[in-house]
């Protein structure tokens, strides 16, 4: 199951920055991306940081990672219910990201999270101080960039692949392939932020229950998101499995056209069954 807590683009004020609450078969809950509005989005949904088993990060932009400092400090210093603070011996939340993305996450958080004193060193903090950083269980070697083309992880008993995608040229950014059936190769796909790769989407369509793709209706040179002008040209079999997220606040002016083509439009609080691909 996946709940879309926020579904807006980077500049959204109406729908919130995009993040998803992923509930695994084990019952563990993980957050996919933790942008600047994520702390309030979870609070409004009645979920605390201590209810989360871990974080999955697709790439480093403020609308995807600026909530991580709040999360890290909250879990490090606070106790909620039966979940103790890390500083008092409580469990570290898990952290999953492609290694190239992980390096940029730490570059972003370094200025604040490094201030953890050990002995005479006041800046001994690392990402491992606040998180159980998950190592990949398998990798694909570099393809278009110097980092691994993909890295595979085990998250709470669920297999997922962080695969490099084209967002801002030269910047590490990944889509996610999330296993929904350990007995088969069935997946749910989450774009993070990326341009439209029609050939790749077609190659995984048969085994994908639902696609969550970032979408923009704004045309501009050097497009870095899923342009609707390209998404609408996808085969119908893909469009009918696709949920549009990370959209502009004026999505209602485009909803009728999108839905006529078979797309579904994500809204905050929507709950999606990842096995059937349907909205609950």
C-alpha positions, 0 to 999 in steps of 0.5 A: 500500500502507498499513500500519497501525502504530498503530490505537488511540484517544487513550488506547490503551495496547494498540494504540498511537496511530493512524498509517499508513505509506503507500507510494506507487507511486514507492516513497516512504514517507510517514507519515499522522499522527505521534502520541506513540507513533509514534517507537516504532511505527516503531522496532519496525517497523524503520523509521527517520525517514530512511526517510520521504519526508514527513509528512501530518497530518490535525489537531492532537491529541497522538495525531496530532502529538506525535511530530513534534518527535522527527521534526524534530530527528532529521532535522535533526541526525542522518545515517542511511546515505545520508540526511544531516542537514538541518544538514549539507545533507541533504534536508528531508522533505516536509510536507503538511497543510491550511493551517489545520491547518499553522498549529496544527502550528506553534503546537504545535511552536513552543516547541521548534523555534523555537530555531534560531540565525541570526546574532544571532537564537536563535529564527529557526526556522520549520516551513520550517527542518525541512520542505519544506512543500508548498503546495496545488495547488488549493483549494475556498473556505470552506464551513462554516468560515473556512478552505478547504473542501479543499486538494489536494496532490501528494505524491511523484507522488500526488494527495491532497485534505485535506478539512475534516471535523467533529471537534471543532467549530470546530477544523481537521481533515481527512479524506484522499482519496488517489488510487490510480490517476492514470488515474481518480478512484479513491481510498482514504479516511482519516478522521483523526478525524471524526464519521460523515457518511453522505451524504458517504461514500455520495457517494464510495463508488463510487470508493473502494477502502477506507475507514479510519474512526476508530471508538468504541464509547463513547457520550457527548454531543458525540460527536467520533469515528465512533460505531459506533452510526452506522457500523453503520447505513451501507449494506452496500456501505460497511461491506464496504469499511470498516476500523475504526481508532482504536478502544478497547483492548477492541475484542475485545469488539466484534469479532464484532458488527463483522465480522458487519456486514462491517467489518474491524478494523485491527490494528498491522502490518496491510498493506492493498492500496489498489487491491483494498482487501484485507488482505495 
